[in-house]
């Protein structure tokens, strides 16, 4: 599963519902550390990426 963040047009690659609380925490950290990224991939919460 993926979605687009309202306001920034960045895409979030979420994957399955498994580990959703960890993915949410990772996404929050990525949004702070890389606010201008166009893509946030938290589908594997132990190996997140931005682009």
C-alpha positions as a printed Julia matrix, in Angstrom:
51×3 Matrix{Float64}:
  0.0    0.0    0.0
  1.17   3.54  -0.66
 -0.34   6.99  -0.3
  0.39  10.65  -0.95
  0.83  13.12   1.89
 -1.59  16.0    1.66
  0.13  19.35   1.25
  3.57  18.05   0.32
  2.71  15.63  -2.5
  5.31  13.21  -1.14
  4.61   9.51  -1.6
  4.74   7.11   1.34
  5.32   3.43   0.61
  3.77   1.67   3.6
  3.48  -1.95   2.55
  1.31  -4.24   4.68
 -0.39  -3.41   7.99
  2.25  -5.43   9.84
  4.39  -3.35  12.25
  2.23  -0.25  11.66
  3.2    1.42  14.94
  6.9    1.04  14.12
  6.32   2.31  10.57
  4.44   5.34  11.91
  7.32   6.19  14.25
  9.84   5.75  11.44
  7.79   7.97   9.13
  7.57  10.71  11.76
 11.36  10.63  12.15
 11.9   10.72   8.38
  9.54  13.66   7.97
 11.66  15.61  10.48
 15.06  14.55   9.14
 14.25  14.75   5.41
 11.3   17.16   5.05
 11.89  17.8    1.33
 12.01  14.17   0.21
  9.56  13.15  -2.49
  9.3    9.53  -1.35
  9.4    7.85   2.04
  9.6    4.05   2.11
  8.75   2.51   5.49
  7.53  -0.81   4.06
 10.48  -2.48   5.81
 10.67  -0.62   9.12
 14.17  -1.88   9.89
 15.5   -0.44   6.62
 13.67   2.79   5.74
 14.65   4.99   2.79
 13.87   8.38   1.29
 14.18   9.68  -2.22
